[in-house]
Amino acid sequence: MSQDQAARRAAKLRDLLNEYRYQYYVLDAPTVDDAVYDSLNVELRELEAAHPEVVTPDSPTQRVGAEPLAKFESAPHQTPMLSLNDVFDHAEVLAWEERMRKLLGAGFRQEYYAEIKMDGLAASLVYQDGVLVRGLTRGNGRVGEDVTSNLRTIEAIPLKLRQDKTVPQQVYQGRFEVRGEVLMYKQVFERLNQQRAKEGKPLFANPRNTAAGTIRQLDPKLVAARQLSFHVYAVPTDVSGISTHAAEHELAAKLGFKVESHSQTLRSTKQIEAFLSEWEDKRKELPYNTDGVVITLNDRSAYQRLGVVGKAPRGSIAYKFPAEQVTTKLKDIQVSVGRTGAATPFAVLEPVQVAGSTVQMATLHNAGEVARKDVRIGDTVIVQKAGDIIPEVVGPLVELRTGKEKKFVMPTNCPICGQPLHKEAKEAIWRCINFDCPAVERERIIHFASKNAFDIEGVGEKNVDAFLDAGVIKDVADLFKLSEADLLKLDRFADVSAKKLVASIQARKEVALDRFIYALGIRHVGEQTAFDLADHFGSLNRFQRATQAELQAVPGIGAVVADSVFDWLNSRRHQQLVDKLMSVGVHPQAVQRVEGPLTGMNFVITGTLEAFGRDEAGAQIAAKGGKLQNAVTKDTTYVVVGDDPGASKITKAQKLGIEQIDEQKLHKLL
């Protein structure tokens, strides 16, 4: 092949590979298999190796080629990378609008651009004649660190701007700059930490810090392995025809960049308020973390006329959602006992607002975690809401210690019943193995009546405590023996409420077998495992007579779960409990086998579906004869992929060659 032929072939390969990269990493809509991309990439590498003269800086092969740096050099920003003023409520949004109205006078136009504030690291990308030449961190706003070699490894960043006939040619000629956020998606972060756990390495704290730390690594190969992403949020370069902030986003998308896809143009503060309210609730559905929304005056000319106050532009604000991480004082560490006897340390905190609610207690998981984090009584600690539900202590601020803090010592006896705690060699959890422990019984009853078990309305924590304190029940079966007269002895009940609760309990005597098994509170048996057991054995009688071998033969159930179920079923105390439930009229319904178009098909759902929840999807699949599985196995027919899917299930499906389908395909099958 001549040099001229090699150059033409290399140019075609580069263009094609760049288009495939754009489809895969930016649009999330690949049009070819990975193997096709890899094959073309190999051809380009071999061609460039044979003809070094055809290599160009924007070649896909040149993303990760730099040797580790000794240090990063500093470089100035052409225009400052400003920070934003934070606001925390709608009144501050109104005050911001009023300030702009006064400053602009007749030139004020009530139109804004609202975009999700991605939680990452701000960076600037500079292109010269359409080719990436420099990437800087924000730094102090005036001067940043030159991390070009690291930013080049991010596949969401085009090394060469994408050609688009509707884009003004000045973009491809001379200097052009975009600014955006380097971030790590939650799924990537979870996968990274899973790998580090396997390797015995310390886990990273959160995606934002991991992304920021990664971009400052001196070895580009390490950065490439971390799978960072990049979303453009601004185009500081003046471009003909780009008169609004919304147009900046549209331009960036045309040039091959990712932009925040949920952004909206809003025309009143009432619309702003609605947008903020919507995303405060929905933000956990996003594939990345966010702590707020950036609101910008949409008119670029008016925005520039407003200028800067301090180090922030007057035309933009950052609305912050209620804090998810805060600091407070850890007053004490106590131990709670759950329905399986697990003795779990928890922190007693000085009350603090986290994600919109007051938190006074937070989980510490187990004694090993307390020691690993070195959390002490009296520490100032960082608290966060994991998944906006369970508060947890992230760790202490050791710099604020006075020397009076006390190390936690795990008790050797149950704090409730006083019996010795027990810990198996391979487990991190200490347990109370006293069957009659009041704390264990209390949690068993609460679990038994819970929504996903017997779903008995009115039997919550407070009523269970009242029943136990009064001695009207001793176990779950006693619930079905409660009478109106029993309840009227308690201060909490009058005639109507007592009658209503008794009726609510009696109405739940007939229950699906999987709910019954789940309600028993067998260790390691969650909702899906209970469903698998019910589906496999079909009736309570067959389930009770199951051998270890038969239990291990249930798809998705391993030796640990099988042993736990077998031990439970063969415990005399547990057998007596089931007999007592039968004697008071509880009747677990046998599984009705349904033949339908999905008979013989097994489904696994990963991620969040839009149209219905997991339970509803499972019910609809079962109604058509199919089966919903908890884990991907060789017997799985389809893996249904929703929003923010689990990496492990996707990886296993790929490894086993199992077809992945989206929610739309599932609807068609149903």
Buried (B, 14 or more C-beta within 10 A) or exposed (E): EEEEEBBEBBEEBBEBBBBBBBBBBBEEEBEBEEEEBEEBBEBBBEBBEEBEEBBBEBBBBBBBEBEEBEEBEEBEBEEBBBBBBEBBEBEBBBEBBEEBEEBBEEEBEBBBBBBBBBBBBBBBBBBEEBBBEBBBBBBEBEBBBBBBBBBBBBBBBBBBBBBBEEBEEEBBEEEBBBBBBBBBBBBBBBBBBEEEEEEEEEEBBBBBEBBBEBBEBBBBEBBBBBBBBBBBBBBBBEBEEBEBBBBBBBBBBBBBBBBBEBBBBBEEBEBBBEBBEEBBEEBEEBBBBBBBBBBBBBBBEBBEBBEEEEBBBBBBBBBBBBBBBBBBBBBEBBBBBBBBBBBBBBBBBEEBEBBEEEBEBBBBBBBBBBEEBEBBBBBBBBBBBEEBEEBBBBBBEEEEEEEEBEEBEBBEEBBBBEBEBBBEEEEEBBBBEBEEBBBBBBBBBBBBBBEBBBBBBEBEEEBBBBBBEBEBBEBBBBBBBBEBEBBEEBEBBEEEBBBBBBEBBBEBBEBBBBBBBBBBBBBBBEBBBBBBBBBBBBBBEBBEEBEBEBBBEBBBBEEEBBBBBBEBBEEEEBEEBBEBBEEBEBEBBBBEEEEBEBEEBBBBBBBBBEEBEBEEBBEBBBEBBBBBBBBBBEBBBBBBBBEBBBBBBBEBBEEEEBEBBEBEBBEEBB
